Amino acid sequence: MNPMEIKSAGDIALMREAGRIVREILDELEKAVAPGVSTWELDALAEQLIAKKGARPAFKGYHGFPGVLCASVNQEVVHGIPNRKRRLVAGDLMKLDFGVVYRGFFGDSARTVPVGKVTPEAQALVDATRQSLEKAIQVMQVGNRIGDIGHAVQSHVEARGFSVVRDFVGHGIGRKLHEPPQVPNYGQAGSGMKLRAGMVLAVEPMVNQGTADVEVLEDEWTAVTVDGKLSAHFEHTILISERGPEVLTR
């Protein structure tokens, strides 16, 4: 395992730009989410927008992934492959997970977008997942530990009756999409690597309505809940600094 890379001021400036591009494109994709739209159309839009920004897709071709966007719906937890036949309907939860490479540096972010009106239970899941990421960001202070991040997510989510996916975790990010360390969405406060100024981490709670257990479909990418219940996902790329956490994808 390589040590965690501390980013220079120049690295951070480029990562701010990468993060801004990711946020701006996700904002456009969120506006495009509507009943009748296919996940393939969202992927095509993402690809057009990346080209306009002078960046490259982070995910397309990564270990053979075919899409620009990970487009996961309802019980699909993560890594959903965009599909011409998969058209959104009112009540769906659309997970948009998206990243770019800009001048050698990566940005990565995800959000869950309700399609039209969703059930109160679905909205509660989305809200709890979003809030858990905010709780995690608050503890990303110099001198705290990796375990504090996961503990913040897990304690918030489980208190609301939901479960945290353990098969997928957050990660360091920079010149590569996935760098050390791993950042689980569960854990003990006060455990793990100490947070230092200049670390950049992608923190991404994936939260299920039912069991935490997931399985990967025959396409070898799409991960789904084993009980068929809903899942939600939010992610930000965050810089640890002496001034406190800076969300580069906000």
Buried (B, 14 or more C-beta within 10 A) or exposed (E): EEEBBEBEEEBBEBBBBBBBBBBBBBEEBBEEBEEEBBBBBBBBBBBEBBEEBEBBBBBBEEEEBEBBBBBBBBBBBBBBBBBEEBBBEEBBBBBBBBBBBBEEBBBBBBBBBBBEEBEEEBBBBBEBBBBBBBBBBBBBBBEBBBBBBBBBBBBBBBEBEBBBBBEBBBBBBBBBBBBBBBBBBBBEBEEBBEBEBBBBBBBBBBBBBBEBEBEBEEEEBBBBBEEEBBBBBBBBBBBBBEEEBBBBBE
